[in-house]
Structure formats: C-alpha cells, structure tokens
C-alpha cells in the first residue's frame, strides 16, 4: 500500500509538471523600467501633454483575469492627470483627474512613489490633502474587466495625459499582471493529476 501511495504521488507530480509545461505558468507579469526616468510632457498653451510607454507581449494566450497595474511615478498636482492603459480597442483609466469638476484643476496632491491598481482597491482620494498621495494600492477608475477574455499578445500602452500646465514629473517604471485562461490540454492534465491524488488518498 505504501509503495502504491508513493507511486501515485510521483504520478500526480509528473502529470502536474506536464500540465505546467504544456500550459505554462497561468500567472504572468510584465514590466518596463525607464533609465533615466521618462519625463512627462506638460500641457503647453492649452494643448494637452501626452506621454506613452509601451510593453510588447510576445507570448500568446487569453486573459482570464487582469490582476494589477503598477506605476512608479512622480508628478506634482495629480488633478492634472489622466493615466490609462490601452490594449487593442480597449482603454482602462487608472487615474482620472482626481478632484476635478468642470472648470477646476482637481486635487493639488502630488504623486511620488509606486502606486498599484487592483480590483476592489480604495479610490484615490480627491481631496488636496495630504500633500503626497500615499503610495500603495488603489482601485482603477475603470474596471479591468474590459481586458478579460482578450488575447494578451501585442502592444500594451500606458498613456499619461496632462490637462493643465505648470506641473511636471517622471515615469520610472510600470507593469501589469494577468492570469491566463488554461489551455485545454493543460486543464485536462491538471484534472487527471487531481484524480490520481484522490485515488492515492483512498489507497
């Protein structure tokens, strides 16, 4: 019985390993660093400043869930900015001029650090205090569901739009993470691995 149990364990691990080899790691992360930091274009003469940074994903697959985006950024007066992620025809705004209403400049708080946008995170505050928006986790302005079920390969562009002059900043790095849809073969192998494990427990 012991021998059978050990063999079943080995078989289960082998099947799981084959599934990973066939389907790959389901959680994938992509990032880009700018050295030196990328200057952010300011609004000049009423013309919005636009800065873009692109990550090209070469591995193929469908997105099951879009998990997060992080930006390492410094910029005075966050209320000037729209920060959005674009892929194909889909656009998700991460930051949408916090505190801004018609005719206003929005929150005068500054961005300084790493900000990670995750589903269900708290809204980035709209008030002008504290002076620096605390680095940490926030919810995106738009839902990441726009990317669910879409192919992940191709260009992913972070676009930063400055709607008012007089305040500038830099982008040091950014990136995102997704969970892939398992390939049919990998899913079947993982299921078989679970069956072997169940039989081992009964042995």
C-alpha positions in Angstrom: 0.0 0.0 0.0 2.8 2.4 0.9 4.5 1.7 -2.5 1.3 2.3 -4.3 0.8 5.6 -2.4 4.3 6.7 -3.3 3.9 5.8 -6.9 0.6 7.7 -7.1 2.2 10.7 -5.6 5.0 10.6 -8.2 2.5 10.2 -11.0 0.5 13.1 -9.7 3.5 15.3 -9.6 4.6 14.2 -13.1 1.1 15.0 -14.5 1.1 18.4 -12.9 4.5 19.1 -14.2 3.4 18.1 -17.7 0.4 20.4 -17.4 2.6 23.3 -16.4 5.0 22.6 -19.3 2.1 22.5 -21.8 0.1 25.4 -20.4 2.8 27.4 -18.8 2.5 29.4 -15.6 -1.0 30.8 -15.5 0.1 34.0 -13.7 2.2 36.2 -15.8 3.9 39.6 -15.1 5.2 42.1 -17.5 7.1 45.3 -16.7 9.3 48.1 -18.2 11.8 50.3 -16.5 12.9 53.7 -17.8 16.6 54.6 -17.0 16.9 57.5 -16.9 13.3 58.2 -15.9 10.9 59.2 -18.7 9.9 62.9 -18.5 6.2 63.5 -18.6 5.0 66.1 -21.2 3.4 69.1 -19.7 0.3 70.9 -21.0 1.6 73.9 -23.0 -0.7 76.7 -24.3 -3.8 74.7 -23.6 -2.5 71.7 -25.6 -2.5 68.5 -23.5 0.8 66.9 -22.9 0.8 63.2 -23.8 3.5 60.7 -22.8 3.3 57.0 -23.7 5.3 53.9 -22.8 4.7 50.5 -24.4 5.3 46.9 -23.4 5.1 44.3 -26.2 3.9 40.9 -25.1 5.1 38.1 -27.4 3.6 35.0 -25.6 0.1 34.1 -26.7 -3.0 33.2 -24.7 -6.3 34.6 -23.5 -6.6 36.6 -20.3 -8.8 35.0 -17.6 -8.4 37.8 -15.1 -6.4 41.1 -15.3 -4.8 41.3 -11.8 -3.0 44.6 -11.4 -1.1 47.5 -12.9 1.7 49.3 -11.1 3.3 52.7 -11.9 6.4 54.2 -10.3 5.8 57.8 -10.9 6.4 61.3 -9.6 4.2 64.3 -10.6 3.0 67.4 -8.9 -0.7 68.1 -8.9 -2.4 64.8 -9.6 -5.6 66.5 -10.6 -3.9 67.4 -13.9 -3.6 63.8 -14.9 -5.4 61.0 -16.7 -3.4 57.8 -16.7 -4.8 55.0 -18.8 -3.8 51.5 -20.1 -4.6 50.7 -23.7 -4.6 47.3 -25.5 -6.2 46.8 -28.8 -9.5 48.8 -28.8 -9.8 48.6 -25.0 -8.9 51.5 -22.7 -9.0 51.4 -18.9 -8.3 54.6 -16.9 -6.3 54.1 -13.8 -6.4 57.8 -12.7 -8.9 60.3 -14.0 -8.1 63.8 -12.7 -8.9 63.2 -9.0 -10.9 66.0 -7.5 -11.6 67.7 -10.8 -15.0 69.1 -11.7 -16.0 71.3 -14.6 -13.7 74.3 -14.7 -11.4 73.2 -11.8 -7.9 71.9 -11.7 -8.6 69.0 -9.4 -6.5 67.7 -6.4 -3.3 69.5 -5.8 -1.8 66.5 -4.1 1.4 65.0 -5.6 2.3 61.6 -6.9 5.6 60.3 -5.5 6.2 56.5 -5.4 4.8 53.2 -6.5 1.0 53.0 -7.0 -0.6 49.6 -7.6 -4.1 49.4 -9.1 -6.1 46.3 -8.2 -9.7 45.3 -8.5 -11.7 46.4 -5.4 -9.0 48.7 -4.2 -9.9 52.0 -2.5 -10.5 55.1 -4.7 -7.6 57.5 -4.9 -8.6 60.4 -2.7 -10.0 63.6 -4.3 -9.0 66.0 -1.5 -5.9 68.1 -1.7 -4.5 66.6 1.5 -2.2 65.0 2.3 0.4 66.8 0.2 1.6 63.5 -1.3 -0.9 60.8 -2.3 0.4 57.8 -0.2 2.0 55.1 -2.3 0.1 51.8 -2.1 -2.9 50.0 -3.6 -5.9 51.8 -5.2 -8.8 50.8 -7.4 -8.6 51.7 -11.1 -11.1 54.4 -12.2 -12.4 51.9 -14.8 -12.9 48.2 -14.4 -10.2 45.8 -15.6 -13.0 43.5 -17.0 -12.5 45.2 -20.3 -9.4 43.0 -20.8 -11.0 39.7 -19.6 -11.2 37.1 -22.3 -9.0 39.1 -24.7 -5.7 37.9 -26.3 -2.7 39.2 -24.2 -0.2 39.3 -27.1 0.6 42.6 -28.7 1.2 46.1 -27.5 0.2 47.4 -24.1 0.5 51.2 -23.9 0.4 53.3 -20.7 -0.7 56.8 -21.7 -0.3 59.8 -19.4 -2.3 62.9 -20.3 -1.6 66.2 -18.6 -4.6 68.6 -18.8 -3.1 71.7 -17.2 0.3 73.5 -17.4 2.8 74.3 -14.7 3.4 70.9 -13.1 5.6 68.1 -14.4 7.0 64.7 -13.4 8.7 61.5 -14.5 7.8 57.8 -15.0 10.4 55.4 -13.7 8.7 52.1 -14.3 5.4 50.4 -14.8 4.0 46.9 -15.4 1.0 44.6 -15.1 0.0 41.1 -14.2 -2.6 38.7 -15.7 -3.9 35.2 -15.1 -4.2 33.2 -18.3 -7.0 31.0 -19.4 -5.6 27.4 -19.2 -5.1 25.7 -22.5 -7.5 22.7 -22.9 -4.6 20.2 -22.8 -3.2 21.7 -19.6 -6.6 21.8 -17.9 -7.2 18.1 -18.7 -3.8 17.1 -17.4 -4.3 19.1 -14.2 -7.7 17.3 -13.8 -6.0 14.0 -14.2 -3.4 14.9 -11.6 -6.2 15.6 -9.2 -7.8 12.3 -9.9 -4.5 10.5 -9.2 -4.2 12.4 -5.9 -7.7 11.4 -4.9 -7.0 7.7 -5.7 -3.8 8.0 -3.6 -5.8 9.3 -0.6 -8.2 6.3 -0.8 -5.3 3.8 -1.1 
